[in-house]
Amino acid sequence: MSAQPSVAELIDNAARLDQREFENFFEKLVLLRAQRHPDVLPGEEAQLLQKINRGFPDDKWQRLDFLNSKLEEGTLTEPEHTELMGLIDKYEAYTLQRARYLAQLAALRKVSIEQLTETLGIAPKYHG
């Protein structure tokens, strides 16, 4: 049986993650907390936070990275270009929907989106 890592060790390990891995870790941590303490937030707020913290799928990020690399190298084929444009459209739709959820949560709490994101430590969902 192995000993559980200490909080300091967990934080130290989290500090070494790249941006995308850290965002994924943080989202899962927030979700875990919500599951362990379901009564901490009113239901509507908890649902909105879960939706806000849902990341853009890793497989789509990886494909975007790959296609962007090919675009920069000048080796992107026409079908890949079409795929890239489709993935960009999906990311834009994801970003817009996330902004809507943030606006809804801010309205529920009667604060600005900027105040909400600062208070909750919610960063924009950039691929890092």
Residue frames relative to the residue before (quaternion, step in Angstrom):
aa qw qx qy qz dx dy dz
M 1.0000 0.0000 0.0000 0.0000 0.00 0.00 0.00
S 0.2497 -0.7857 0.5475 0.1435 3.60 -0.74 1.00
A 0.5276 -0.6347 0.4670 0.3174 3.55 -1.13 0.69
Q 0.4950 -0.6400 0.4950 0.3168 3.55 -1.11 0.66
P 0.5049 -0.6445 0.4661 0.3352 3.58 -1.01 0.71
S 0.5050 -0.6383 0.4864 0.3177 3.56 -1.15 0.61
V 0.6637 -0.4817 0.3797 0.4281 3.55 -1.27 0.27
A 0.6339 0.5340 -0.3297 0.4520 3.59 0.98 -0.81
E 0.6535 0.5045 -0.3102 0.4714 3.59 1.00 -0.82
L 0.6373 0.5256 -0.3236 0.4615 3.58 1.00 -0.82
I 0.6658 0.4918 -0.2974 0.4758 3.57 0.94 -0.89
D 0.6309 0.5297 -0.3266 0.4635 3.57 0.99 -0.82
N 0.6633 0.4900 -0.2990 0.4801 3.59 0.95 -0.86
A 0.6407 0.5231 -0.3258 0.4579 3.60 0.97 -0.80
A 0.6364 0.5476 -0.3248 0.4354 3.58 1.05 -0.77
R 0.6811 0.4907 -0.2845 0.4630 3.59 1.16 -0.50
L 0.5181 0.6461 -0.4187 0.3724 3.61 1.25 -0.15
D 0.4693 -0.6200 0.5219 0.3506 3.57 -1.15 0.50
Q 0.7476 -0.4433 0.2523 0.4252 3.57 -1.27 0.36
R 0.6836 0.4831 -0.2984 0.4585 3.60 0.81 -0.95
E 0.6611 0.4976 -0.3088 0.4690 3.59 0.91 -0.88
F 0.6437 0.5212 -0.3234 0.4578 3.58 1.00 -0.82
E 0.6437 0.5117 -0.3243 0.4676 3.60 0.92 -0.88
N 0.6478 0.5119 -0.3122 0.4700 3.58 0.95 -0.86
F 0.6472 0.5140 -0.3056 0.4729 3.59 0.95 -0.90
F 0.6694 0.5076 -0.2969 0.4540 3.58 0.88 -0.96
E 0.6428 0.5234 -0.3212 0.4580 3.59 0.95 -0.88
K 0.6741 0.4843 -0.2960 0.4727 3.57 0.94 -0.87
L 0.6244 0.5360 -0.3292 0.4631 3.58 1.09 -0.70
V 0.6463 0.5061 -0.3125 0.4781 3.59 0.96 -0.85
L 0.6526 0.5089 -0.3060 0.4706 3.56 0.97 -0.88
L 0.6404 0.5218 -0.3205 0.4635 3.60 0.96 -0.84
R 0.6481 0.5109 -0.3182 0.4666 3.57 0.96 -0.85
A 0.6516 0.5123 -0.3152 0.4622 3.58 0.93 -0.86
Q 0.6530 0.5073 -0.3143 0.4663 3.59 1.03 -0.75
R 0.6950 0.4700 -0.2748 0.4697 3.58 1.00 -0.79
H 0.7811 0.1957 -0.0907 0.5860 3.56 1.14 -0.63
P 0.0383 -0.8646 0.5004 0.0246 3.59 0.61 1.09
D 0.6955 0.4761 -0.2866 0.4554 3.60 1.13 -0.49
V 0.4173 0.7205 -0.4665 0.2983 3.60 1.26 0.05
L 0.7872 0.1774 -0.0832 0.5848 3.58 0.97 -0.85
P 0.5545 -0.5587 0.4747 0.3938 3.55 -1.14 0.51
G 0.6887 -0.5396 0.3097 0.3722 3.57 -1.10 0.74
E 0.6847 0.4866 -0.3027 0.4503 3.58 0.82 -0.94
E 0.6509 0.5043 -0.3197 0.4689 3.58 0.99 -0.80
A 0.6495 0.5192 -0.3200 0.4541 3.58 0.94 -0.86
Q 0.6480 0.5110 -0.3182 0.4665 3.59 0.96 -0.82
L 0.6565 0.5024 -0.3157 0.4658 3.58 0.94 -0.85
L 0.6461 0.5136 -0.3277 0.4598 3.60 0.95 -0.80
Q 0.6286 0.5202 -0.3427 0.4656 3.58 0.98 -0.75
K 0.6704 0.4904 -0.2992 0.4697 3.59 0.94 -0.87
I 0.6387 0.5292 -0.3213 0.4569 3.59 1.00 -0.83
N 0.7440 0.4339 -0.2216 0.4572 3.56 0.94 -0.90
R 0.4698 0.6416 -0.4612 0.3937 3.57 1.25 0.04
G 0.2942 -0.7924 0.5121 0.1530 3.56 -0.60 1.07
F 0.5835 -0.5085 0.4799 0.4131 3.50 -1.35 0.24
P 0.5617 -0.6581 0.3698 0.3387 3.63 -0.73 0.99
D 0.5607 -0.6413 0.4269 0.3036 3.54 -0.99 0.96
D 0.6468 0.5228 -0.3432 0.4366 3.59 0.94 -0.78
K 0.6460 0.5004 -0.3209 0.4788 3.58 1.07 -0.67
W 0.6113 0.5333 -0.3450 0.4721 3.62 1.08 -0.73
Q 0.6638 0.5098 -0.3102 0.4509 3.56 0.88 -0.94
R 0.6603 0.4927 -0.3092 0.4751 3.56 0.95 -0.83
L 0.6234 0.5276 -0.3372 0.4682 3.61 1.00 -0.77
D 0.6365 0.5281 -0.3204 0.4619 3.58 0.95 -0.88
F 0.6675 0.5086 -0.2941 0.4574 3.54 0.88 -1.00
L 0.7049 0.4588 -0.2734 0.4668 3.58 0.80 -1.00
N 0.6232 0.5270 -0.3413 0.4662 3.60 1.04 -0.69
S 0.6215 0.5342 -0.3368 0.4636 3.58 1.04 -0.76
K 0.6644 0.4922 -0.3008 0.4752 3.56 0.95 -0.88
L 0.6176 0.5385 -0.3415 0.4604 3.59 1.05 -0.73
E 0.6717 0.4968 -0.2888 0.4675 3.58 0.92 -0.93
E 0.6825 0.4727 -0.2769 0.4838 3.58 1.08 -0.73
G 0.4350 -0.7075 0.4487 0.3300 3.57 1.25 -0.36
T 0.5752 0.6011 -0.3720 0.4115 3.59 1.21 0.46
L 0.3922 0.7323 -0.4701 0.2982 3.59 1.25 0.27
T 0.3238 -0.7442 0.5513 0.1932 3.57 -0.82 0.99
E 0.6772 -0.4887 0.3536 0.4213 3.58 -1.25 0.26
P 0.6639 0.4767 -0.3308 0.4717 3.66 0.86 -0.78
E 0.6397 0.5113 -0.3246 0.4732 3.59 1.06 -0.72
H 0.6132 0.5430 -0.3451 0.4584 3.56 1.07 -0.72
T 0.6401 0.5160 -0.3104 0.4770 3.57 1.00 -0.85
E 0.6464 0.5122 -0.3076 0.4746 3.58 1.00 -0.86
L 0.6377 0.5324 -0.3184 0.4565 3.58 0.98 -0.90
M 0.6603 0.5017 -0.3105 0.4646 3.58 0.89 -0.88
G 0.6389 0.5252 -0.3171 0.4640 3.58 1.05 -0.75
L 0.6608 0.4970 -0.3005 0.4754 3.57 0.99 -0.83
I 0.6202 0.5252 -0.3380 0.4746 3.57 1.06 -0.73
D 0.6329 0.5238 -0.3259 0.4679 3.59 0.99 -0.82
K 0.6547 0.5074 -0.3116 0.4657 3.61 0.97 -0.84
Y 0.6560 0.5012 -0.3167 0.4671 3.58 0.97 -0.81
E 0.6415 0.5152 -0.3253 0.4660 3.57 0.99 -0.79
A 0.6405 0.5119 -0.3199 0.4748 3.60 1.01 -0.78
Y 0.6259 0.5311 -0.3210 0.4725 3.58 1.04 -0.84
T 0.6764 0.5006 -0.2894 0.4562 3.58 0.87 -0.97
L 0.6478 0.5135 -0.3101 0.4695 3.58 0.97 -0.85
Q 0.6671 0.4915 -0.3097 0.4663 3.60 0.88 -0.89
R 0.6340 0.5259 -0.3282 0.4624 3.59 1.00 -0.78
A 0.6364 0.5173 -0.3228 0.4724 3.59 1.01 -0.78
R 0.6264 0.5288 -0.3346 0.4648 3.60 1.04 -0.74
Y 0.6510 0.5034 -0.3143 0.4733 3.58 0.97 -0.85
L 0.6315 0.5220 -0.3281 0.4702 3.59 0.99 -0.79
A 0.6535 0.5093 -0.3103 0.4661 3.58 0.95 -0.85
Q 0.6442 0.5166 -0.3226 0.4626 3.60 0.98 -0.79
L 0.6723 0.4861 -0.2955 0.4737 3.57 0.93 -0.90
A 0.6283 0.5247 -0.3328 0.4682 3.59 0.99 -0.79
A 0.6515 0.5104 -0.3144 0.4650 3.59 0.96 -0.83
L 0.6329 0.5288 -0.3309 0.4585 3.60 0.99 -0.81
R 0.7457 0.3908 -0.2081 0.4979 3.55 1.00 -0.86
K 0.3621 -0.7670 0.4558 0.2698 3.56 1.37 -0.07
V 0.5320 0.5511 -0.4442 0.4648 3.54 0.88 1.09
S 0.5805 -0.5529 0.4439 0.4004 3.57 -1.26 0.19
I 0.6341 -0.5127 0.4024 0.4161 3.56 -1.25 0.35
E 0.6286 0.5421 -0.3349 0.4459 3.59 1.01 -0.80
Q 0.6575 0.4946 -0.3099 0.4765 3.59 0.95 -0.87
L 0.6420 0.5378 -0.3183 0.4443 3.55 0.97 -0.89
T 0.7041 0.4611 -0.2832 0.4599 3.59 0.75 -1.01
E 0.6398 0.5108 -0.3312 0.4691 3.59 1.05 -0.68
T 0.6638 0.5167 -0.3003 0.4496 3.58 0.91 -0.92
L 0.7603 0.3815 -0.1959 0.4879 3.56 0.89 -0.94
G 0.4041 -0.7191 0.4748 0.3068 3.58 1.23 -0.23
I 0.3609 0.7243 -0.4987 0.3107 3.55 1.13 0.70
A 0.1937 -0.7910 0.5753 0.0763 3.53 -0.61 1.19
P 0.5956 -0.5174 0.4426 0.4262 3.57 -1.20 0.35
K 0.4459 -0.6969 0.4975 0.2609 3.55 -1.10 0.68
Y 0.1162 0.7728 -0.6077 0.1412 3.51 0.07 1.35
H 0.4462 -0.6502 0.5352 0.3028 3.49 -1.15 0.55
G 0.1192 -0.8468 0.5175 0.0298 3.55 -0.69 1.04
